[in-house]
Amino acid sequence: MKKLLIFIFACNYVLVFAQHTPIEDFDNQTNIKQTATINSIGDNEFNTSHNNLTSTINNEVFTSMVLKERLKILNTKTPFDVPYNATVERFIRLYLKENKAAISNLMDRANYYFPIFEKYLDKHDIPLEIKYLAVVESALLPTAKSHAGAKGIWQFMYHTGKQYGLNVTSYVDDRNDPLKATEAACLYLKDLYERFNDWDLALAAYNSGPGNVNKAIRRSGGKRNYWNIRQYLPKETSSYVPAFYATLYLFEYGEAHQIYPNDTEIDYFDTDTVHIKEQLSFSEIEKRTGVSKKFLASLNPQYKLGVIPYHKEKNYVLTLPKSAIDRFMNIELTDNKTLEDKEKQIHIVATTYNSYVVQKLDNLPKIARKFEITLQQLKKWNGLQTDFLIEGQRLVVTDKKSEVAMQVPTQKIHAQKSSSKPQVYEIYTVNEGDSLFIISKKFPNVTINQLRNWNNIWGVPHIKPGTELKILTSTE
């Protein structure tokens, strides 16, 4: 995110220089989504030094005629109508003057993400050049977030993401998943193209929403060419399509301007995925594979908390460098084998014949005496680590399987009064450095789960100092 902010700052500088107006946030569904990178330049007049028809770039004379010829070549390679006009030329020249380093950084990321985009674009019969749209949208940062709430490499708002199959939970945000978000973007763009039958209008609708494009068509008197209705579109959208074509040119002709990727961290084809059938944190994966948590987060940006959750009806995957796959799988198999070799804990299934339901005022020693067993046996058969009991809890009180082996105690258990006694709580104020684990150890027979239950703090990883917690001491 830090890199994204730096790049936005750079683009803001270019914008101020070019049109002396601020960049507004806008969304492809609500007209308020923030364009994170290239789409930062307006179409107002700007410094005449950028309007020169001839400039020198790295000792090469880069004229308007050279640019026109190159755009003409690009036009023959794509279903898009790649235009040559003053607006597109202005974008290209500004980027070459101000943002060459940023473009190199984008090329680094493109080496990883473009193969993903091309796979899904090809699957849905969409022009492969659409991949450059993600550059305009998010600077190829899968965790990019706009002020309006759009997220991911394709900048989906929550409801539009849900419409195209992108789910969001406390653990996972599919909008940040490059694979799932790319498929959703393909479906959305395909719908927009079928609606407008024109790729320029589809791009404009992706940016500002189809409603604004229809409005611009009506205001123009029914014209359906982007360049003829451009003046009726929101200001951001009027820059959006030119930015797309400028990006297309800069990536396709980067070498002609001495623009190259700097340092690609990993290639997409050097990674692979494994299916995860257990809840697993990035910390544990780092221990197993040696891959840092930071790098794991960059390869798996959809996991918001650095934890891969487990759900028996859902399929979660982990992306790893291929070199780490074997280490991960081997250690996982070793762990499973070790668990199988360990002595299995004694577990007795509670039935109506071998168990007892805990009553008010019961405690473990009292129950053990009642059924003439040892306290150690009672804990062992029930897997108890503490002496804390809850009324209504069922405890195994014999290891004999026969139904007649369960002898009813000679002492009759008296029915308890229906009226419950009030619970008495002690208030504990959280200190600096405290955790739920540390706090639980300060009170006898108190567990972390009990602290969460008493204070309704499930899903809260850290407790702030000064927080007051209720500790159940007794029922009186």
JOSULFEN-V152393 format. One line per field, one symbol per residue. ss: DSSP state (~ for helix, > for strand, _ for the rest). A space follows every 50 residues. Layout:
BEGIN
ss: ???
END
This chain:
BEGIN
ss: _~~~~~~~~~~~~~~~~~~______>______>______________~~~ ___>>>>__>>>>~~~~~~~~~~~~~_________~~~~~~~~~~~~~_~ ~~~~~~~~~~~~~~~~~~~~~~~____~~~~~~~~~~~______>_____ >____>_~~~~~~____>___>>~~~_~~~~~~~~~~~~~~~~~~~__~~ ~~~~~~~~_~~~~~~~~~~______~~~~~~~__~~~~~~~~~~~~~~~~ ~~__~~~__________~~~>>>>>>___>>~~~~~~~~___~~~~~~~_ __>___>>_______>>>>>>~~~~~~~~~~~~~~~~~~~~_________ ____>>>______~~~~~~~____~~~~~~~~___________>>>____ __~~~_________________>>>>>>>______~~~~~~______~~~ ~~~~~____________>>>>>>>>_
END
